[in-house]
Amino acid sequence: MGTLAHAFQFNWYALPVGGIGILMFLTGFFIYLQNRRSPVNFSFFLICLCGILWLVGIAAVYAASDPSLALLIYRRVSFLGVAFISPCIYCFSVFWLGRYKKQRVLVWTFFATSTAFYLTGLVSASSFPGIYRYFWGYYPQYGPVNRWFLFFFLVAILTAFYNFITAYRRESPGLRKKQISFITMAFVVSFIGISDFVPKLVYNPVYPLGSLCVFFWMLVVAYAIIRYKAMDIETVIHKTLMWLATTTAAIVPFAALIYWTQRFRDPSSAWGSTFYYLAVAIAFYFYFRSIQPRLDHLFQRQRRNLLAVMTRFSRELVLLKNLRDLLQSFARMLRRQLYVRRLSVFLLDEKNGEYIPAIAKGLRNLKPFAKDHPFLAWLEKKDGVVMGDLVSADPEVETFKGETEEFFLATQGMVAVPLVLGGKLIGVVSLGRKANLKPYRPNEVRFLAELKIPVTIAFSNSMQYENISELYTQVRGMSEELKRWNVELERRVGDRTRELVRTQEQLTQAEKLATLGTLAGGVAHEINNPLTAVLTNAQILKMTAGEDVKESLDLIEEGAKRCQGIVQKLMKYARKTAEEAPHKDVDLRDVVKGTCALLGFQFQQENIVIEMKLGDVQAVKGIAGELDQVLTNLLVNARDAIQAARVKGKITVETRETPDAVELIVTDNGIGIPKENQKKIFDPFFTTKDVGSGTGLGLAVSFGILKRHNAAISVTSVPGKGATFTVRFPLAVPKSLNT
């Protein structure tokens, strides 16, 4: 501690420089945390990171008591920030203006050049031949190499300005043009700080004001973000105001206190100074503890109100059984809480391939939107609340700007809330102008972003419940019709026995599907809705929970989502079999993905890995549900063979196309099949398993199903090294004939 005190001395000129550097870093880090996936936010954070290295490092140089130490600190710390700040500014201009694809080579060239100058400065006396002594402290002297660095610095900065100016000229009048103008103005202000280089080139005892330029740069950028939403940050306005209020209410009074009480401190007494600063620190701690809850209450009051609304509405979701009631309750809640005059909800209609208006308040004659509508496809990828007056200025929507404006014009909307589940857009909510004519505030946008999660799950459950109910009715009707047809066939000719057997098989399958449809409908209502409540409340608790509780809530959320996924797969399996009863085109890759997804988790628990190698193949004619059954039997047999071998299991499922057939191949590393049994395994009731462990019908049933599909199955095996089953589906038109 004594050595450190000897190396540095208190310097008033170093305080504002270091303070602005810390403030710059905190600002950049805060903006980065709001959207960690945004390259714009990250590149802005890099600028602020360079700023703290430059300013805090130069503050240490000012306070250094030894010239060699001062030069060492500048070489290693401060010059690191100075060397990279210009390419970081250029990188920000590239990402913010959406030009990275065209200018990425120049970006990396600038960073490589900065790295070369920095490494040279660490070892070369031509970079820093000495150090000046000014009234504010030590200051580095730039040599010949760093004069070239200064030229490179100017080139990088001016190239960034070129991007801003050309973008400003090309942009039509509107919000985006204002954003560009303010960001450009901010960097022009910071550019004035280049005057700091003058005392480094020649002896010039004029106090450097580069840190002051940086401070004004932060003010202009903050204004552009707050007033014109220059970056993709949902809560910056709220938290920035809270931060400014906290700073004003807490830091400013104590800065004044320190200033007025300095006269009572005895500088010659180390103990007196220590007790003075200790008393100020203790007083500041208790003052800040008392003022912080009041500031929280002031800025978080409406957020707590909206959070209470979301909690009550999430509880109501469990009680809403049909889609109509859910839509009405959702629209009523938004109109009451946000004073929305016009509101519409579009839901996906899979059969017609479009988003249809499910409910509209204050609107008439709404028309559906196509499923492949460019703006809705972009919403599906973005999965975030979008403001209508800002999205048109986003470079990402430039290619479909007309379709975006068409959507907001048709719905008279100001805010679009996508309902995305599992990466798929199932609907979109459009909110129009508020009755009080006020804009949507950041806390309201955040409320919508958090509300859309439980609402999306509830809408999905209700839509699936209605689809399964409709499917159940259709299956029951089909069952009754098949029964009457069976009686009629029995009274007719006896030479149609084969047709009667096929009809009876369809009847049995229909009865099974009816039972499965009833089970799936009950699962959707009795399990998914309580799961929605569990998932929603876990997410709500995470917003206010401490780190010690957050981990448990993450486990609850993960478990609920896993249960929900299992239920959805079960219902999808039931629907698919019933709907695809007639022979039609089936993509074997979809069959493999669905079956492996259904069995994958169970096999994983048994230390068996399923590997999929899905080559491009033509569709085959058949029934997807029956092909699922065939693949399930092959995978289960492979698992049993692996367990008998007591090895770490691996099953490979492959699809490939030959000149005259499409092949489905299942390979395992199990115990294998003896040669004498390979001709018997497709016989009914033949099994090598213990009594009670197998019926011997799995492969026999699969053989019959494949025979009805005009497909063939064969097996090759080496005992002790596993087995390979190959299923061949003949092509309707062999490739050899096409050529």
N, C-alpha and C positions, 0 to 999 in steps of 0.2 A: 504493500500500500504506500509506503514511504517512497519507494522507487518511482511509482506511478505519479505521485504528487510532485516529485522532482522533475519528471519528464514533461509534465504539462502544468500550465499555469492558467488561472482564471482570466478570461478575456471576454469583455462585453461584446466585442465585434463578432465573436464566434457564436453567441447565443441565437440571434435571429437567423443566421445561416443554417445552423443545425436544426433549429425548430421548424423552419420551412421545409427542410429536407424530410424530417419525420412526418410532418403534415402531408407532404406530397406522397410519401409512401403509403400512409394510411388511407388516403383518398383512392389511390390506385388499387390497393388491396381490397377495399370495400366494394369498388365497382367490379373487380374480378369475381368476388364471392357471389354477386347477384346472378351471374350467368357464367359458370366456369367453362361451359362448352363453346362459348362465343369467342372466335379468334379476334374480334374487335376488342372485347373486354380484356383479353389476355395481352394483346399488343399494347394497349393503353397501360396495363399494369407494368409491362417491361419498361416503358418510359419512366414511370414513377420509381421503379426499382433502380434504374440508372440515376435518377434524381437524388435518391437518398445516399447512394454511394458517393456521388459527386459532392453534395452539400455537407453531409455529415463528415466526409473525409476532409473537405477544405476547412470545416470548423476545427477539426483536430489539428490541421496544419497551422491555423491561426494561433491555437493555444499551445503549440509545442514550444518548449523552452530551448530546444537544440536544433540547429539548421539541418543537420544530417537526419535526425528523426523526422523533421517536417518533410524533407524531400522523400524519405522512404515511404511515409504515409501517402503522399500524393502519388508516387509511382504505383503503389500496389492497390490502393483503395479508390482515391478520388479520380485518378486517371482512367480507372476501369469504367466508371460511370460516364465520364466525358467521352471516352472512345466509342462507346456503344449507344449513346443517346441519339445521335443523328440517324443511324440506320434503324433504330427503333421507331423514331418519328416517321421515317419513310415507310416502314413496315405497317404502322398504324394507318397511314393514308391509303396504302394499297388494300388492306383488309376492309377498312371502313367504306371505301368507294367501290368495293367489289371488283378489284383489278388484279387479284393475286395470280390468276392463271396466266395473264399476259405478262406480268412483270416479276414472276417468282425468281427468274434467273438473276435479275438485278438486285433483288432483295438479298439473296444469298451471297452475291458478289460484295455488296456493301458490308455484310457481317464478316465475311472472310477478310476484307481489307482492314476493318476495325480490329480484328483479332491480331493481324500482323503488326499494326501500329502499337497495340498494347504490349505485345510480347517484346517488341523492339525497345519500348520505353522501360521495360523492367531491367534491361542489361546494358543499354547503349548510353554513353555519355553524350552522344550527338542529339539525343532526345531531350535530356535535361542536364545541361552543362553546369548548372548551379542554382542558387536560390537568392531571391531578393529579400531585403528586410524593409518593410514598410511600417507605418505607424499602427496599422491594424494587425500586424504580425508577419510571419514569413509567407512568401508567395513564390511559386516555382518559376524558373526561367526556362523558356522554350528555346531549343536549339534548332539546327537545320532540318533534322528529320521531322520534328513537330511542326515546322513551318509548312512542310508538305502535308502533314496531318490536318492542319488548319484549312488548307485548300480542299482536301477530301471532305472535311466537315461541312464546308460551304456547299460543295456539290451535292451531298446527300440531302441537306436541308432544302436547297433550291429545287431539287427534283421532287421532294414532297410537296413544296409549294406549287410546282407545275401541275401535279395531280389535283390539288385543291382548286386551283384557278380554272383549269380546263373543265373540271366537273361542274364548277359554278356556272361557267358560260354555257355549257350544254344543257343544264337543267332548266326546265320551264318554271315560271314563277309558282311558288307554293311552299309548303312546309319544308320539303327537302332542300330547296334553295336557301332557306333561312338557316337550316342546320349547317350547311356547308359554309355559309358566310360567317357564322359565329365561330365555328371550329377554326376556320382559316384566320380570323381575327385573333383568336387566342394564341395560335402559333406565331403570328406576326409579333405579338407582344413579347412572347418568350424569345423570339429571335433577337430582340434588342439586347438581350443578355450576352450576346456575342462580344459586347464591349469588354467583358471580363478578360478576354484574351490580350487586350492592349498592355496591361501591366506585366504580362508574362513575356511579351516580345521585347519591350523596352522599359527602362526604368521610368515609371509614371505614377507618382503617389496620389492617385485618385481612387477612392474606395470603390471596389467592384459592386455593382448593383444587380448582378445577374440573379441573385436569389430573390430580389424584389420583383423582377420581371416574371420569375416562376410563380410567385404568389399571385400576381395579377392574372397570369395564365390559368391558374387553378380556378380563380373566381369566374372568368369568362366561360371556361369549360363547364363549371357547375351550373352557371346560368343557362347555357345551351341545353344541358341535360334536363334541368328542372322545367324550363319554359318551353322548349321545343323537342324534348325527349330524343336527344341526339344519339342515344345508345339504347340497346335492348335491355333496359332495366325497369322492372315493374314497380319497385318500391323505393326508388331513389328519392323521390320528392318527400315522402313521409320521413324517411330516416335522415335525409340531409337536414331537413328543418329541425328534427329532434337533436341532431348533432350540433347544429348552430346554436340552438336554444341552450343546450347543455353547456356548450363552450362559453356563451355569453353570461349565463347565470352563475356558472361555477368558477371558470378560470379568470375571467376579467376582474371580478371583485378582488380575488386574491392577488392578482397582478398589481392592482392598485394598493392593496394592503402591504405588499412587499416594498413597493416604491416609497410609501409614506413612512414605513417603520425602519427603513434602512439607516436613518440618522441615529436610532437608538442602539444599533449594533456596533460593537467595538471591533474594528477590523484587525487590531493588533492582538486580540485575544482569540486563540483557536477554540478554547472552551466556550467562550461567549458566542462566537459564530455558530458553533455546533448546536448549542442549546436554542439559539434563535431559529435556525432552519428546522430543527426538530419540532419546535412548538408550532411553526407555520405548517409543517406537514401534518401534524396531528389535527390541528384546527381544520385544515382543508379536508382531511379524511371524514371527519364528523359532519362538516358542512355539506360535502358532496353526498354522503349517505342520507342526509335529511332532505336534500333538494331533489335527488334522483327519482324517488317514488312519485313525487308531484308531477315531474315532467313525464314520467311514464303514463300516469293517469290522464294527463292532458292529451298526449298524442295517441295513446292506445285505446281511448274510450270507445270510439266508434268501431274499432276493430274488435273489441270485446263484444260489443252489441251484435255485430255481424256474425261473430263466432257462436254466440248463443243462438242466433237464428238458424245457423247451419246445424247446430247440435239438435235443436227441436225438429227440424225438417228431416234429418237423418233418422230420427226415431220414427217419424211418420212413414218413412219409406218401407219399413217392415210390415206395416198394416195395410199398405196399398196393394191390392191383389191384381188389378187389371191395368192395362196401358192407359186407358182413357182417364181413369181416376188419377193416375200418376201425372199425366200431362196437365190436367186441370189444376192439381195441387201445386205443381212446379211453377206454372204460369202465374197462379194467384200469389205465391210467395214472392216471386221476383217483382211483380207489379206493386206489391205493398211495400217491400223493403227498399227497392231502388227507384220507385216512382216511374217505371217504364210505361210509356204510352203505347208503343207498338212492339209486339213480341211474336216470334214465330219459331217453331221447332220442326226441322226436317229430319225424317228417319229413313233409313235405307230399306228399299224394297228389292230384295235379292232377285225375285222372279222377273221383274221388269227392268232391273239394272238402272235404277234411278232413286234419287232422294225425293220423297214425296212430303208435302206439307201436312204434318200430323196435327198441328194446332196453330191457329193464328189469332192474335188479339189485336184489334185495331187495324187489320189488313183484310183485303178482299182480292179474290181472283189470283191467288198465288199459284205459280206453275212449278212443276217438279224440275229438278236439276239432274242432268245426266250423271251417272256414277263416275265417269271419267272427266268430269268438269275440272279444268286445270287448277282453279283456285281451291276447290275442295280436295283435290289430290295433294296440293301443297299443304293444306291444313292438316291432312292426315299425317304427313311427315313432321310438321312443326309441333303438333300436339300442344298448343298453347293459345291463350286468349289473345285475340288480334283486334286492334283498334282500327276502324275504318279509315280515319283521317291520317293514319301513319303507315298503313301497310302499302299504300300505293307508292310511297317513297322508298320502300325496301328494294334494294337492287335484285333480290331473289325473285321478285314478281314482275320484273321488267318485261319478260317475254309474254306474260299473260295479264298485263295490266288492264286491258280492256275487259276481260272476263271477270277480273276482280271488281272493277267498278260496276259492272253489270249486276253482280251478286248483291252488293250493298244498295244499289239503286232499286232493284226488284224487291228486296225485303225492307227497304227504307231503314236499314240498320246502321248502327254506329259501332257495334261490338259484335264479333263473331266468336262463339265458344264451341270448339270442336269436341265431340264426344267420341273418344278413341279408346278402344278396348283391345288389348293384345296386338297393337300396331294396326288395327283396322278401324276406319271411320264408320261408325254405325249411325251417326246423325250429327247435326249442327244446330246450334241455337243462335238466332239473330236478335239482338236487342236494339231497339230504336231510340230516338231522342227521349230524354226524361221529361216528365210533366213540369218540373221546375226549371227546365231549360239549362240546367247546370251540366257541365261535362262529367264524365265518369272519372272519379278520383282513384288514385293508385290503390288505396285500401279496398275499394269496391272491385277493382280488377283482380286484386289478389283473392278476394272473397269468391269471385267467379271461378278463378283458377283452382281453388281448393274444393269448391262445391261440385265442380264437374266430375270429380272422381267418383263419389258415391252415386251421383245422378246417372252417370254412364253405366255403372253396374246395374242400377235399378232398371233403367230402360232396357238393357240387354236381357235381364232376367224376365221382364214382362213380355218382351217380344218372343223370347224362346218359349215361355209358358203358353202364349197364344198359339204359336206354331205347332207345339206338341199337342195341344188340345185339339187343334184342327186335324192333325195327323191321326190322332187316336180315333176321332169320329170317322175318318175315311177308312181306317183299317177295320173298324167294327162293321161298317157297311160292306166292305169287301168280304169280310168273313161270312156275313149272312148270305151274300150273293153266291159265294162258293158252296155253301151248304145246299142251297136250292139246286144249283147246277149239279152237285154230286148226286142228289136224289133222282134228278131227271136222267142223268147218265145211267144210273143203275136200272131204270125201267126200260132203257133202250137196248141197243145191240150189245151183245157180249164180246164182240170182236174188237171193242175199243177199250180193252182193259188197261193197256199202257197209258192211254190218255187219262183214264180215271185215276191211275196211280200218281201221275204228275199233278193232277188237280188236287188230290188228297195231300200231297207234299206242300203245295202252295197254301192249302187251308191250314195245315199245321204251322207253317211258317207265319202266316197271318195272325193266328192265335197267339203265337209267341211274341210277335211284335206288338200286338195289342196290350199284352201284359207288360212288356218292356216300356211301351209308351206311357202306360199308367204309372209305372214305377218312376220313369224319368220325369213326368210331370210333377209327381209328388216330391221328388228330389229337388226339382227347381224351386218349388214353393216352400218346402219345409226346411231345406238346407241352405240354399243360396241366399234367401232373404236374411236369415240370422247371420250368415257369413258376411253379408253386406254391412250389417250393424257392427259386427266385430271389427271388420276392416276399417270402416269409417271412424269408429271411436278410437281405434289404435292410432290412426293418422292424426286425429284431432289431439290426442294426448301427447303425441310426439312434438307438437308445436310448442308445448309449454313444459315438457318434461326435461329433467336434468340428464346429464350424461349417464348416471348410474342406472336410470330407469329406461333410457332410450334403447339400450341393447335388448332388453326384454321385449319392448314394444316392437322392435324390428323382427324378433322371432315370431311374435304373434301375427304380425302382418304377413310374413313369409308363409307361415302355416296356413293362414286363411286363403291366400292366393293359390297355394298348391291344391287345397281341397276344391276350390272353385274350378280350377283347371280340370281336375279329374271328373267332376260332374259334367262339365261341358263336353269332354271327350265321350262320356257315356251316352249323352243325349245325341251327339253327332253320329255315333255308331248306330243308334236305333233309327234315326231319321233316314240315314243313308240306305240302309237295307230295305226299308219299306218303299222308298221313293224309286229305287233303281231295280225293282223286280223285273221289268222287261229287259231283254238283252240290249245293251247299247254300248257306246264307246267308253272304255274304262282306261285310265292312265295308271299303269302298274306302279309308277313312282309314287302316286298319291296313295295307293293301297299299301305300299311298303312304309311310307312315312306314317300313316295313320296307325297301322298295326304295331310298328316299333315304338311309337309314342305311347300306345296303350300298355305295352308290356315292358317298356324300357325301365321304368322305376323299379318294378318287381324284380327284374333280372339284375339290376344294379345292386339291390340288397343281397342277392345271392352271388355276388362277385363275378357276374357275367357281363361282358361288354358286347353290345350290338353295333357293328360297323356297317354303314350303308354306302354302296358304290352305285350310284344311280346314273347310268348312261342315258343318252337321248334315245328314246324308243317310240315307235308308233303306238297309238291306242289299239286295244284289242276289244273284241266284242264279248260281252259277258255281263255278269251281275256282280257289282262291286262287293256286296255283302258276302256272297259265297266265296269270292276270291280272298276276302279278309279271313274267312274261316279256314281256307286251305293254308294260307301263310301262317296263321296262328297255330295250327296243328304241327306244321314243320318246325316252327320256333320252339314250341313246347317239347317236342321230341328231341330237338337239339339240346335244350337245357337239361333234360333227363340224362342224355348220353354224357354230357359234360360232368354232371354230378356223380354219375357212376364212375367216371375216370378220375374224379377227385383232383382236378387240375384247375388252374385259373382260366376261366372260360372266355372264349371269343367266338362270336357268331358273325359271319359276313353275309349280308344280303345284297345281291348284285342284279341289276337289270342291264341287258345288252341286246343288240339287234344283229342277227345274221342275215345273209341274203334271202332266206325263205322263212324266218321265224323270229319271234320275240321271246327271249329267254329270261326266266326268273330263277336265280341260282341261290341256294342256301347252303352254306358251308360251316361246319363246326369242328372243333378239335377235341371231340369227345372220345368215347371208348371204341367207336366204330361198329360195323356190322359184319359178322362172319359171312363168307361167300355163300355158304349153304342156306343162309337165311334171307339173302337179298332178293330171292324170287318169291318169298312167302310174305314179306312185310305188308303187301297190299291186300292180302287175303283177310276177310272179316274174321275178327276174334283171334287173330294170331298176335301174340305178344310175348316178349321175353322178360317182362317186368314181373315183380312179385305179385302174388294174389292180392287183389284189392288196390293195386297201384295203377292198373291200366285195364281198359276194356278191349283193346285191339281193334277199335273201330275208327280211330282218328285217321290213319292213312287210307283205310278202305273207303271212308266217306269222302276224303279228299280225292281219291281216284275216281269215284263216281261223279263228283262235281266237275272235275277236269274233263271227263269223258263227255259230259253234256256241253262243255265249252270247246269240244273238238281239240283239246289239248292233250299232250302226252307228258308223263312224268317218269324219270329214270333216276337211278342211284348208283354212285360209285363210292367204294369205301375200302380203306386199308385198316384192318383191326388194330386198335391201339393208337391210330393217328387221325381218327375222325371220319366224317362222311360228307358227301356232297349230293344234294338233291337238285335236279335240273328239271324245270317245267318249261315246255316249249309250246307257244301259241303260234299256229301257222298264220302267215301274212295273207291278207285277202288277195293282194297282187304281189307275188315275189319280185324282189329287185332284179333278178336275172331276166324276167320278162320285160321289165321296164327298159332295160338297156338293150 
